[in-house]
Amino acid sequence: MSVETLHASAVSRSSETRRSIRAILGASSGNLVEWFDFFVYSFCSIYFAHAFFPSDNPTTQLLNTAGVFAGGFLMRPIGGWLFGRIADKYGRRASMIISVLMMCAGSLIIAVLPTYATIGAAAPALLIAARCFQGLSVGGEYGTSATYMSEVAVAGRRGFFASFQYVTVIGGQVLALLVVVVLQQLLSLDELRAWGWRIPFAIGAFAALISLYLRKSLEETSSSATRARADAGTLRGLFTHKRAIATVVGFTAGGSLVFYTFTTYMQKYLVNTAGMNPKTASGVMTAALITYMLMQPVFGALSDRIGRRKSMVLFGVFSTIGTVPILYALKGVSNPYVAFGLVIVALAIISLYTSISGLIKAEMFPPEVRCLGVGLSYAVANAIFGGSAEYVALWLKSVGREPAFYWYVTALCGIAGIVSFCMRDPSKEGYLRGAK
């Protein structure tokens, strides 16, 4: 091979890498805003639960808001189907633009929503409606953004590049939590409970408009020939890939449940179970989530070296072994540094899954049903198991059976490990092999 040929090849690879980085940054910015808007609800619920669900029992109030949180998840399968069809039939870019517009609307409604004291039972009803609107949006966001990032990632480094989807998922949580921490420093508890909780939702609505502008410049990754196929974006076309659907549902059930246990629910767990001060718990989880976010590219690059299947099997083994001991240890923790260390151990284990979560699913489906396959399969398992994590945990605590939740998470992680062990390595046999 001549020097000129080698140089041209190097230039081509460099140009491809730059295009991939620009596309992933553009898609990631929108993904970040979507998840900021979605997670703000969980982190602010401590302050607005009383405004929509009056009760003398704080656990009951949190249980009600967790129920609404779970209700948003129940809309995800519909969103996964709707936006998956749009993305496979009309393009990934169009789907991502519509989803961020819907998230903006949901956040704006919550930001200005009257409380129970003003409009009575209509307040929680409208809160549920806005939350379901957001759930519909996020249900479509995951599958489309996961597919888009997988399709623009450089071959041989897909694990590393695709890991930035969860960098932005976690980044949305981090930003939501940081906003709450800043408000905690600037406002009194009474001000937060009265009106301060509305500020993060207003910020989210405004940020979604910025995201809309950025997403309009994204290049389309699906071809017109693929979109024109008769089974593009259809359930009929999707159900010819039953094994892929079952595999995605199988490891998403455990992966989503343990993810939400140690991220969104963990702040409440440290406050409501361990007895930690809310400000201290917020600080611990902010530091933990930032560290977790930075772990994603590292574990994504690891999957490029050892294979996606091995990463998933390791996740299944370690999460099954470690969940119960870690949650028991956190139950009695009083030192915030010890709490941080325990949470980080759990999040490192979960990173084996989250860093490649979107990619490993996209690699299992052909392009004409890829967004639908990823979005719908993920959304079904996530709605049933991930979205109910807080509700199940709080309900078991309210009836004096909190440790049963630890074993519930462990059982689902065990199933995820078995499914991962039985599947073929999609990085070697998947539909993305040889793709751009």
C-alpha positions as CSV (number, residue, x, y, z in Angstrom):
1,M,0.0,0.0,0.0
2,S,1.4,3.4,-1.0
3,V,2.1,6.3,1.3
4,E,-0.6,8.3,-0.5
5,T,-3.2,5.6,0.0
6,L,-2.3,5.3,3.7
7,H,-2.5,9.1,4.1
8,A,-5.9,9.2,2.3
9,S,-7.2,6.4,4.5
10,A,-6.0,8.2,7.7
11,V,-7.7,11.5,6.5
12,S,-10.9,9.6,5.8
13,R,-10.9,8.0,9.2
14,S,-10.2,11.3,10.9
15,S,-13.0,13.0,8.9
16,E,-15.4,10.2,9.8
17,T,-14.5,10.6,13.5
18,R,-15.1,14.3,13.4
19,R,-18.5,13.8,11.8
20,S,-19.4,11.2,14.4
21,I,-18.4,13.5,17.2
22,R,-20.4,16.5,15.9
23,A,-23.5,14.3,15.3
24,I,-23.3,12.7,18.8
25,L,-22.8,16.1,20.4
26,G,-25.9,17.4,18.6
27,A,-28.0,14.4,19.6
28,S,-26.6,14.3,23.1
29,S,-27.5,17.9,23.8
30,G,-31.2,17.2,23.2
31,N,-31.0,13.9,25.1
32,L,-29.5,15.9,28.1
33,V,-32.4,18.3,28.1
34,E,-35.0,15.5,27.8
35,W,-33.7,13.7,30.8
36,F,-33.2,16.9,32.8
37,D,-36.9,17.6,32.4
38,F,-37.9,14.1,33.3
39,F,-35.7,13.7,36.4
40,V,-36.5,17.1,37.8
41,Y,-39.8,15.7,38.9
42,S,-38.2,13.0,41.1
43,F,-35.7,15.3,42.8
44,C,-38.3,18.1,43.5
45,S,-41.0,15.8,44.7
46,I,-39.9,16.1,48.3
47,Y,-40.8,19.8,48.1
48,F,-44.1,19.7,46.2
49,A,-45.7,16.4,47.3
50,H,-47.7,18.2,50.0
51,A,-49.1,20.7,47.4
52,F,-50.8,18.0,45.3
53,F,-51.3,15.2,47.8
54,P,-52.2,16.6,51.3
55,S,-51.4,14.1,54.1
56,D,-49.9,14.0,57.6
57,N,-47.6,11.1,56.6
58,P,-44.5,12.1,54.5
59,T,-44.1,8.5,53.3
60,T,-47.7,8.6,52.0
61,Q,-47.1,11.8,50.1
62,L,-43.9,10.4,48.6
63,L,-45.8,7.3,47.7
64,N,-48.4,9.3,45.8
65,T,-45.7,11.3,43.9
66,A,-43.9,8.1,43.1
67,G,-47.1,6.7,41.7
68,V,-47.3,9.6,39.3
69,F,-43.6,9.1,38.4
70,A,-44.5,5.4,37.6
71,G,-47.5,6.6,35.6
72,G,-45.2,8.6,33.3
73,F,-43.3,5.3,32.7
74,L,-46.5,3.6,31.7
75,M,-46.8,6.0,28.8
76,R,-43.3,4.9,27.5
77,P,-44.4,1.9,25.6
78,I,-46.9,4.0,23.6
79,G,-44.1,6.6,23.1
80,G,-41.7,3.9,22.1
81,W,-44.2,2.6,19.5
82,L,-45.3,6.0,18.2
83,F,-41.9,7.6,17.9
84,G,-40.2,4.4,16.8
85,R,-42.7,4.3,13.9
86,I,-42.0,7.9,13.0
87,A,-38.3,7.4,13.2
88,D,-38.2,4.3,11.0
89,K,-40.8,5.6,8.5
90,Y,-40.0,9.3,8.3
91,G,-36.5,9.7,9.8
92,R,-34.6,9.8,13.1
93,R,-34.3,13.6,13.0
94,A,-38.0,14.2,12.7
95,S,-38.8,11.9,15.6
96,M,-36.2,13.6,17.9
97,I,-37.5,17.1,17.1
98,I,-41.1,16.2,18.0
99,S,-40.1,14.4,21.2
100,V,-38.3,17.4,22.6
101,L,-41.2,19.7,21.8
102,M,-43.5,17.4,23.8
103,M,-41.1,17.4,26.7
104,C,-41.0,21.2,26.7
105,A,-44.8,21.4,26.9
106,G,-45.0,18.9,29.8
107,S,-42.4,20.8,31.8
108,L,-44.1,24.2,31.2
109,I,-47.5,22.8,32.3
110,I,-46.0,21.6,35.6
111,A,-44.2,24.8,36.2
112,V,-47.4,26.8,36.2
113,L,-49.8,24.2,37.6
114,P,-52.1,25.3,40.4
115,T,-52.0,23.3,43.6
116,Y,-54.6,21.2,45.5
117,A,-55.4,24.1,47.7
118,T,-56.4,26.2,44.7
119,I,-58.3,23.8,42.4
120,G,-58.7,20.7,44.5
121,A,-58.6,17.2,42.9
122,A,-58.0,18.7,39.5
123,A,-54.4,19.6,40.6
124,P,-53.2,16.0,40.9
125,A,-55.2,15.0,37.8
126,L,-53.4,17.7,35.7
127,L,-50.1,16.7,37.2
128,I,-50.7,13.1,36.1
129,A,-51.6,14.3,32.6
130,A,-48.5,16.5,32.2
131,R,-46.4,13.6,33.6
132,C,-47.9,11.2,31.1
133,F,-47.2,13.7,28.3
134,Q,-43.5,13.7,29.4
135,G,-43.5,9.9,29.6
136,L,-44.8,9.7,26.0
137,S,-41.9,12.0,24.9
138,V,-39.2,10.1,26.8
139,G,-40.6,6.8,25.6
140,G,-39.8,7.9,22.0
141,E,-36.6,9.7,22.9
142,Y,-34.7,6.7,24.2
143,G,-35.1,4.4,21.2
144,T,-34.5,7.1,18.6
145,S,-31.4,8.7,20.3
146,A,-29.9,5.3,21.0
147,T,-30.3,4.3,17.4
148,Y,-29.0,7.6,16.1
149,M,-25.9,7.5,18.2
150,S,-25.2,3.9,17.3
151,E,-25.6,4.6,13.6
152,V,-23.2,7.6,13.6
153,A,-20.6,5.9,15.9
154,V,-17.3,4.9,14.3
155,A,-16.9,1.1,13.7
156,G,-14.6,-0.5,16.2
157,R,-15.2,2.3,18.8
158,R,-19.0,2.1,18.9
159,G,-19.0,1.2,22.6
160,F,-17.0,4.3,23.5
161,F,-19.1,6.7,21.3
162,A,-22.5,5.2,22.1
163,S,-21.8,5.4,25.8
164,F,-22.4,9.2,25.5
165,Q,-26.1,8.5,25.4
166,Y,-26.0,7.5,29.1
167,V,-23.5,10.3,29.8
168,T,-26.4,12.6,28.8
169,V,-29.0,10.5,30.6
170,I,-27.0,10.8,33.8
171,G,-26.0,14.3,33.0
172,G,-29.7,15.2,32.9
173,Q,-30.0,13.8,36.5
174,V,-26.8,15.6,37.6
175,L,-28.0,19.0,36.3
176,A,-31.5,18.4,37.8
177,L,-29.9,17.6,41.1
178,L,-27.4,20.6,40.9
179,V,-30.3,22.9,40.3
180,V,-32.0,21.6,43.4
181,V,-28.8,21.9,45.4
182,V,-28.4,25.5,44.3
183,L,-32.0,26.3,45.2
184,Q,-31.5,24.7,48.6
185,Q,-28.7,27.1,49.2
186,L,-30.5,30.2,48.0
187,L,-34.0,29.5,49.3
188,S,-35.5,28.5,52.7
189,L,-37.4,25.3,53.1
190,D,-40.7,27.2,53.3
191,E,-39.8,29.0,50.0
192,L,-38.9,25.8,48.3
193,R,-42.2,24.2,49.4
194,A,-44.2,27.2,48.4
195,W,-42.9,28.1,45.0
196,G,-39.2,27.3,44.6
197,W,-39.9,23.8,43.3
198,R,-41.4,25.4,40.1
199,I,-38.1,27.0,39.0
200,P,-36.4,23.8,37.7
201,F,-39.5,22.9,35.5
202,A,-39.4,26.4,34.0
203,I,-35.7,26.0,33.3
204,G,-36.3,22.7,31.6
205,A,-39.0,24.1,29.4
206,F,-36.7,26.9,28.2
207,A,-33.7,24.5,27.7
208,A,-35.9,22.3,25.5
209,L,-36.3,25.2,23.1
210,I,-32.5,25.4,22.8
211,S,-32.4,21.7,22.2
212,L,-34.9,22.0,19.4
213,Y,-32.7,24.5,17.6
214,L,-29.7,22.2,17.9
215,R,-31.5,19.1,16.7
216,K,-32.7,20.9,13.5
217,S,-29.1,20.8,12.3
218,L,-28.6,17.0,12.7
219,E,-28.0,14.9,9.6
220,E,-30.4,12.0,8.9
221,T,-28.9,8.5,9.3
222,S,-31.6,6.4,7.8
223,S,-31.8,5.9,4.0
224,S,-34.9,6.7,1.9
225,A,-34.8,3.1,0.6
226,T,-35.0,1.7,4.2
227,R,-37.8,4.1,5.1
228,A,-39.8,3.1,2.0
229,R,-39.9,-0.6,2.8
230,A,-43.4,-2.0,3.4
231,D,-42.6,-3.2,6.9
232,A,-40.6,-0.1,8.0
233,G,-41.8,1.0,11.5
234,T,-44.5,-1.7,11.7
235,L,-45.2,-4.2,14.4
236,R,-45.5,-6.9,11.8
237,G,-41.9,-6.2,10.7
238,L,-40.8,-6.0,14.3
239,F,-42.3,-9.3,15.5
240,T,-40.2,-11.2,13.0
241,H,-37.4,-10.6,15.5
242,K,-39.0,-12.2,18.5
243,R,-35.7,-13.4,20.0
244,A,-34.2,-9.9,19.9
245,I,-37.3,-8.5,21.6
246,A,-37.2,-11.1,24.4
247,T,-33.5,-10.5,24.9
248,V,-33.9,-6.7,25.2
249,V,-36.9,-7.1,27.6
250,G,-35.0,-9.6,29.7
251,F,-31.9,-7.6,30.5
252,T,-33.7,-4.2,30.5
253,A,-36.0,-5.4,33.4
254,G,-33.1,-5.9,35.7
255,G,-30.9,-3.1,34.3
256,S,-33.6,-0.5,34.6
257,L,-34.7,-1.5,38.1
258,V,-31.2,-1.4,39.6
259,F,-30.4,1.8,37.7
260,Y,-33.4,3.7,39.2
261,T,-32.8,2.1,42.6
262,F,-29.3,3.6,42.9
263,T,-30.0,6.9,41.1
264,T,-33.4,8.5,41.4
265,Y,-34.6,6.5,44.4
266,M,-31.3,6.6,46.3
267,Q,-31.7,10.2,47.4
268,K,-35.0,9.4,49.1
269,Y,-33.6,6.2,50.5
270,L,-30.7,8.1,52.2
271,V,-33.2,10.6,53.7
272,N,-36.2,8.4,54.4
273,T,-34.4,5.2,55.5
274,A,-30.9,6.1,56.6
275,G,-32.1,9.3,58.2
276,M,-29.6,11.5,56.4
277,N,-30.2,15.3,56.1
278,P,-31.8,16.2,52.7
279,K,-29.0,18.6,51.9
280,T,-26.3,16.0,52.8
281,A,-28.1,13.4,50.7
282,S,-28.3,15.7,47.7
283,G,-24.6,16.4,48.0
284,V,-23.7,12.7,48.2
285,M,-25.8,11.9,45.1
286,T,-24.6,14.9,43.1
287,A,-20.9,13.7,43.6
288,A,-21.9,10.1,42.9
289,L,-23.8,10.9,39.7
290,I,-21.0,13.1,38.4
291,T,-18.6,10.2,38.9
292,Y,-21.0,7.7,37.4
293,M,-21.4,9.9,34.3
294,L,-17.6,10.0,33.8
295,M,-17.5,6.2,34.1
296,Q,-19.6,5.6,31.0
297,P,-17.0,6.2,28.3
298,V,-14.5,4.0,30.2
299,F,-16.9,1.1,30.4
300,G,-18.0,1.7,26.8
301,A,-14.4,1.5,25.6
302,L,-14.0,-1.7,27.7
303,S,-16.9,-3.3,25.8
304,D,-15.0,-2.5,22.5
305,R,-12.2,-4.7,23.9
306,I,-14.0,-7.6,25.6
307,G,-17.3,-7.6,23.7
308,R,-20.8,-6.5,24.6
309,R,-21.9,-9.9,25.8
310,K,-19.1,-10.2,28.4
311,S,-19.9,-6.8,29.7
312,M,-23.5,-7.8,30.2
313,V,-22.6,-11.1,31.8
314,L,-20.3,-9.3,34.3
315,F,-23.1,-6.8,35.1
316,G,-25.5,-9.7,35.8
317,V,-23.1,-11.5,38.1
318,F,-21.9,-8.5,40.1
319,S,-25.3,-6.9,40.5
320,T,-26.8,-10.2,41.7
321,I,-24.1,-10.7,44.2
322,G,-23.8,-7.1,45.4
323,T,-27.2,-5.5,45.6
324,V,-28.4,-6.9,48.9
325,P,-25.2,-6.2,50.8
326,I,-24.9,-2.7,49.5
327,L,-28.5,-1.7,50.3
328,Y,-28.2,-3.2,53.8
329,A,-25.0,-1.2,54.4
330,L,-26.6,2.0,53.1
331,K,-29.6,1.4,55.4
332,G,-27.5,2.0,58.5
333,V,-24.9,4.5,57.0
334,S,-24.4,7.8,58.8
335,N,-21.1,9.0,57.3
336,P,-21.7,10.7,53.9
337,Y,-18.2,9.6,52.6
338,V,-19.1,6.0,53.3
339,A,-22.4,6.4,51.7
340,F,-20.7,7.9,48.6
341,G,-18.3,5.0,48.4
342,L,-21.1,2.4,48.6
343,V,-23.2,4.1,46.0
344,I,-20.1,4.3,43.7
345,V,-19.5,0.6,43.9
346,A,-23.1,0.0,42.9
347,L,-22.9,2.5,40.0
348,A,-19.6,1.0,38.7
349,I,-21.4,-2.4,38.4
350,I,-24.4,-0.8,36.7
351,S,-22.0,1.0,34.3
352,L,-21.2,-2.4,32.7
353,Y,-24.9,-2.2,31.4
354,T,-25.7,1.5,31.0
355,S,-22.5,2.3,29.0
356,I,-23.7,0.0,26.2
357,S,-27.4,-0.1,26.9
358,G,-28.6,1.7,23.7
359,L,-25.9,0.2,21.4
360,I,-26.4,-3.4,22.3
361,K,-30.1,-3.1,21.6
362,A,-29.6,-1.2,18.3
363,E,-27.2,-3.9,17.2
364,M,-30.0,-6.5,17.4
365,F,-32.5,-5.0,14.9
366,P,-32.3,-4.2,11.2
367,P,-32.6,-0.5,10.2
368,E,-36.2,-0.6,9.0
369,V,-37.5,-1.5,12.5
370,R,-34.5,-0.5,14.6
371,C,-36.0,2.5,16.4
372,L,-39.2,0.7,17.0
373,G,-37.4,-2.4,18.2
374,V,-35.2,-0.6,20.6
375,G,-37.8,1.9,21.8
376,L,-40.7,-0.4,22.3
377,S,-38.8,-3.4,23.8
378,Y,-37.0,-1.1,26.2
379,A,-40.1,0.9,27.1
380,V,-42.2,-2.1,28.0
381,A,-39.6,-3.5,30.4
382,N,-38.6,0.0,31.8
383,A,-42.3,0.9,32.4
384,I,-43.0,-2.3,34.3
385,F,-39.8,-2.6,36.3
386,G,-37.8,0.7,36.2
387,G,-40.7,3.1,36.6
388,S,-42.2,1.2,39.5
389,A,-38.9,1.0,41.5
390,E,-39.6,3.9,43.8
391,Y,-43.3,3.0,44.3
392,V,-42.5,-0.6,45.1
393,A,-39.6,0.4,47.5
394,L,-41.8,2.9,49.3
395,W,-44.8,0.6,49.5
396,L,-42.7,-2.2,51.0
397,K,-41.3,0.3,53.5
398,S,-44.8,1.5,54.4
399,V,-45.9,-2.1,55.3
400,G,-42.7,-2.9,57.2
401,R,-41.1,-5.2,54.5
402,E,-38.4,-2.9,53.1
403,P,-35.7,-5.7,52.8
404,A,-38.0,-7.6,50.4
405,F,-37.2,-4.8,47.9
406,Y,-33.5,-5.7,48.0
407,W,-34.2,-9.3,47.0
408,Y,-36.6,-8.2,44.3
409,V,-33.9,-6.1,42.7
410,T,-31.5,-9.0,43.1
411,A,-33.8,-11.5,41.4
412,L,-34.3,-9.3,38.3
413,C,-30.6,-8.7,38.0
414,G,-30.1,-12.5,38.1
415,I,-32.5,-12.8,35.2
416,A,-30.6,-10.2,33.3
417,G,-27.4,-12.1,33.8
418,I,-29.0,-15.4,32.6
419,V,-30.4,-13.6,29.5
420,S,-27.0,-12.0,28.8
421,F,-25.2,-15.4,29.1
422,C,-27.6,-17.0,26.6
423,M,-27.5,-14.3,23.9
424,R,-25.1,-14.1,21.0
425,D,-22.6,-11.2,21.1
426,P,-24.3,-8.5,19.0
427,S,-21.1,-6.7,18.4
428,K,-19.9,-9.6,16.3
429,E,-23.2,-10.7,14.7
430,G,-25.5,-7.6,14.8
431,Y,-27.0,-5.6,12.1
432,L,-24.8,-2.6,12.7
433,R,-21.7,-4.6,11.6
434,G,-20.3,-2.9,8.5
435,A,-22.6,0.1,8.9
436,K,-21.2,3.5,8.6
